[in-house]
């Protein structure tokens, strides 16, 4: 006989789920509206998405209950709040980029925006739990939504991108499930907190098996974070997506994945497990360096930004490896500042989208097509150049302060060589970031190219990019509030 | 006079932003006005500057990232005062002498931004903010060389950018480490130089940090073997780019050595005196020889710059008041003289569109005024007594004589070598018959060019005859600096060495 289950509703602490429920209800509402009336403009759906994201954000901010909820599966600690806030703010900024002048296939389907909200809800679940099963569910919810969104862009390259992304993603999912299984087999629990306890108490008994589990986890999370050698999908997927969505892919999913990596590898880093630390060290260094080296030879700006985002992910992995409080704060500071510049750069590609090239299937963002841009539109060229310089880490623009903070964290934790690797990688990166600038400012415009400047721009796109220009230029004044904000939430969750 | 330094820093930037509105055909007048106001502001600063106070003056402080000890903190002393005035002067002269026609508006706005970063580098007292402006100064220069340069402009500008950017990043790691050391010792975060001056660092740490800062500064100076970007950048840059690069940007490196390396790492500075001096000597001898072999007038001056920067380094690492004071004076004089020389080459290039020595000859016949001005600048460059070039060179070598007479003699001999390549260049292009028909109808310097060059000629003579107006405040601050080095040194041998080096002119007991 199974005893009747008697659960007090109050003890469920259902508020921990409230933010995700908002996003999911929003997604369902969008689908219902579409059922009622097929001919509504995309602007309605964009603004609905924005509204639901904002309500979601207030829910996250307003949450003041206990950390644990819903059968202890949910864990809304400081890191979770911080990550959710970052995800929501950036998602809001990205969805606004859909106000484009050109009509795109995917924006005609309201499902696109519903999927967007589902993906966001998935990220929120991923960061708000320390149960491997819940993380898995969140990961899959978001990944499934994103696979579909990639595929909705109707271009030849998109099909390749979607299939590649899906198959590789499925493999990563398998890795995750396998890794989780191994840890369950060793420790008898799927909650990371308890896994850690059991492992430490048993003094990492059964060490080879633990390492096998770690290896699977590195494979799974490395795929999501595009760490070398699990990065090969990145450039193709970015190339096959629109610039706006590629920018989203480069930033938002990775925040969620970083938090999972942080929670998971914290077990080994705080236990000072030499093998795992060395593995992370090597992966971080190789990711930074290889991402940069591969970006050097790209002639397509979108692919170049894809490879560079690999390198930036390596920077953050280095911060996770360092493991000090400052480094954990640094993850969020760095990623927020990087997101500002990266969104700007992808936004500039998006605003100059070449429809002809996209339909005929040849690459649209070659550096040559931007040759002599300064002659045609000095303002566009200057803004684009500023975002690229920011990504290269030239002070006083945003990414510099992130790099500065992370390198500082590395130095303070006595990882001097890592700090030097990071610094020298920034120097390598400078070369490919200034390449488009060289074309825009120093080369003569290509005579037979008919690239249209600002062909995709609307007032909304211009205002979004304008805001990000301001944020990039004035980032020195952003750093202090960002650090304070992040350190409050990081410290209350004890990292 | 409350916020004079901030006004000095941000006025050109503000003017540059406002300049976007100014019409194209009026932009030169706008540029000249702005830089003239800036020059006047710097002169007002000099007037109000207390020459008897060796410390920092007109200080301002504003926390930026309080939790990490980064603040906007500025101040000026005798070391930086004249570098600032030289910067404002040379920028103004550069814009007056500007003959570029293409995209003039972009060029002038870029120069105004560049002026902001250059002045800020000399005034800022917070390491991270210093680094910010230091790096930011690369961007306008990158644009100037790349957009208005010669045939190889893209290659040379990328080389310039990457070279200096890489070196600076190593320096950044050093700065962060030093900030961390400060935190460990005092429990507070600070990147303020004056706080750092209080630190006493262990010897080994000084060596490593000195090396990290060396990477940033030495590439900028440039010191042998990191000098290879300079001839390209100079050779390809437009005239105004070369003028500002030679006059100001190179001085940032030597200024960095004096402001950061010497007082922060006194033991390492003493320890590295000979290696630094040998690098400087190689630069002096080797680049003088390369300069002799050049066929392009601009390259001759570019290599002579490297050679002179070697003398400045030599003076700096003499570690006594004469040497450091002399090297600061030499920075000013080299700024004026090399700036003027590059401008003179620009004058002839505008007329003939070549700067090859073999294309000229007998120019003195057709362009007497030009030849005269060139001769004055050339004499100053080789260090003829009673010109501005002599004072700095003499003091630097005098200071280093105390360290090592033999090395000083080698350096002194090679200055003669410098005279050789400059005079040979002068002989080939200005004397002899004027056979080339194209050269025979060349116009002499006129109008705007004269307005730009005459003040420099005047300065060369005035400061050469009476250098004391600059030397007096410089010496005050340098004495202060050396006392700081003496008190901060951890090892007694360093202390003894610094005392011993600073005994020029004392009667031996």
Interface residues (C-beta under 8 A of the other chain):
Chain A: X374 X378 X389 X394 X395 X396 X400 X404 X405 X407 X408 X411 X412 X416 X419 X420 X423 X424 X426 X427 X430 X431 X434 X438 X441 X442 X443 X476 X477 X479 X480 X483 X484 X487
Chain B: X64 X65 X66 X67 X68 X106 X128 X131 X132 X135 X136 X138 X139 X142 X143 X146 X147 X153 X154 X157 X158 X161 X162 X165 X166 X169 X170 X172 X173 X176 X177 X179 X180 X183
